[in-house]
Amino acid sequence: MSDADALLDAARAVRRNAYAPYSNFAVGAAVRAEDGTIVPGCNVENASYGLGICAERNALTTAVAMGLRRFTAIAIAGPDGIATAPCGACRQFIAEFDPAMPVTYTGPGGPVQTTLAHLLPESFGPHALGK
C-alpha cells in the first residue's frame, strides 16, 4: 500500500465521524506531518452555515494544536463517485503550510493525485512574503 493510499484510507475512516446534518455531504481528510504522524479531520456543519469547518481545515488545525507545523501530504475523502477536491478556502489554508503539497482526493473514477500548486497556482502566503 502506498503512502497516498494509507492517507486516503485514514480520510475515509474519519469521514464516518463527520457532522453534516444540513448538506448530508460527509467529508474526511488526513494530513501527514513531516515526522510521519497522520492527523485526521472531518467536516463539522453548523446551523449558521458559515460557521462550519471543512475536513481539511479541521485536520490541519488539529495538527497545529498538536504542535505540528510541517506537512508532506493531504488526502480528502467524500461520498463514493463524487470528486472531492479541496474548496477554494481550503486550498488557500493548505497553501499556508506548503504551496506545493501533494493532494489526493476521491473522484468518480477513483483516487486523484495532484498537487496544491496545480489546484491553486500562484497562491498567496508566507512563501510569497519571503518567509
KEKEMAR-766697 format. One record per residue (C-alpha): residue in three letters; z, x, y. Coordinates in steps of 0.001 Angstrom, whole numbers, plus 524288, in hexadecimal, padded with zeros to 5 digits. Layout:
N
ALAZXY ...
//
This chain:
131
MET800008000080000 SER7FC388057780D49 ASP805788067C818D1 ALA7FDC37FBB381FB9 ASP7FF307F2CA813D1 ALA80DDC7F52B81327 LEU80F417F22A82194 LEU8072F7E5BF82030 ASP80F867E19C81488 ALA81BB87E32681D00 ALA8154A7DACA82789 ARG811CA7D05881D97 ALA81FB47D03481859 VAL826337CE718259C ARG81C4C7C3F98295B ARG824427BAB6820C3 ASN82F5E7BBE782AA4 ALA827477B7E68366D TYR82C687ACD283ED0 ALA8202F7A55484292 PRO82385796BE84353 TYR81A057943484E8D SER80D9E79B4284A6D ASN8103879C1A83BC2 PHE809847A96283CE9 ALA812CD7B2FF83669 VAL810387C168838D5 GLY816D47CD88833A7 ALA815757DB7D83848 ALA81A647E89C833D7 VAL81A5F7F54E83B63 ARG81BBF802BD8352C ALA823EE80C7383CBE GLU820AE81ADC83CE4 ASP82BE781D7183365 GLY8261E813B082998 THR82F578087182C92 ILE8288C7FB3E82BAE VAL82DB97F1148352A PRO829A47E2DF83369 GLY828DC7D7E983D47 CYS824417C9D383D66 ASN820617C048847E2 VAL82B2A7B7D184D8B GLU826D27ABFA85551 ASN82E3F7A45B85F89 ALA82D0579697864F5 SER82A2079D46871F1 TYR81DCA7A35786C54 GLY81D4D7AF3E8752B LEU82A887B3BB87026 GLY825B57B5DD86246 ILE823A17C39E85D30 CYS818817C886854D0 ALA81AFC7CF8B8480B GLU815AF7DC8384D18 ARG81EAD7DCCC858E3 ASN82A037D8688505F ALA827B67E3D7846FE LEU826597EDBA851F2 THR8323E7E910859A3 THR83A617E93C84D29 ALA835CA7F72184A6E VAL8393E7FB518583C ALA846BB7F510856AE MET848367FD9984A7D GLY84582809A1852C9 LEU8377980BA284E4A ARG82D2A80F1485861 ARG821788150D8515F PHE818EC80CDE84877 THR80D828102283FA5 ALA807F3802C183C05 ILE809B57F41883CF0 ALA8057F7E8F58340C ILE8049F7DA788370C ALA803EC7CF6982D10 GLY8008B7C1718302D PRO7FC607B5BD8282D ASP7F2BA7B88581D39 GLY7E48E7B8D68215D ILE7E7187B98283001 ALA7E5067C5AC83843 THR7F20A7C99083E21 ALA7EEEC7D4AA84772 PRO7F9837D6FD851A7 CYS7F8D07CE7085DD1 GLY7F6337D4D286AE9 ALA8048F7D5B386E99 CYS807C27DC53861BA ARG7FC697E5B586334 GLN801DF7EA208703A PHE80FA37EAC386A8F ILE80B197F35A85F34 ALA803AA7FC14868B9 GLU810937FF9886F1F PHE813DC8074C862DF ASP8068480C2385E4D PRO7F98D807DA86435 ALA7F26D80CA185801 MET7FBAD806ED84DBF PRO7F566802F4840DA VAL7F5BD7F41E83F62 THR7F3ED7EC5C832D9 TYR7F36D7DD9D83313 THR7EFE67D290829FF GLY7E25B7CCD582B4A PRO7D9AE7C2D2824A0 GLY7D35E7CD2A81BF9 GLY7DFB97D4F881967 PRO7E7207DF398212C VAL7E0D47E4B882D69 GLN7E3D77F2BD83132 THR7E1557F73D83F0C THR7E8447FE0984A36 LEU7EEC27F90B85653 ALA7E5208011B85E52 HIS7DA3B7F8C78588D LEU7E1A07EC1385B29 LEU7E6147EFF6868D7 PRO7DD437FA6786E9D GLU7E1E78016687ADA SER7EFA37FBCB879B6 PHE7F9C07FDD488443 GLY806A28047D88137 PRO80E88810F8881C9 HIS802C38189887CC1 ALA7FAEB813E388889 LEU805E8818728916A GLY8061F8260488B5D LYS812ED823D08840F 
//
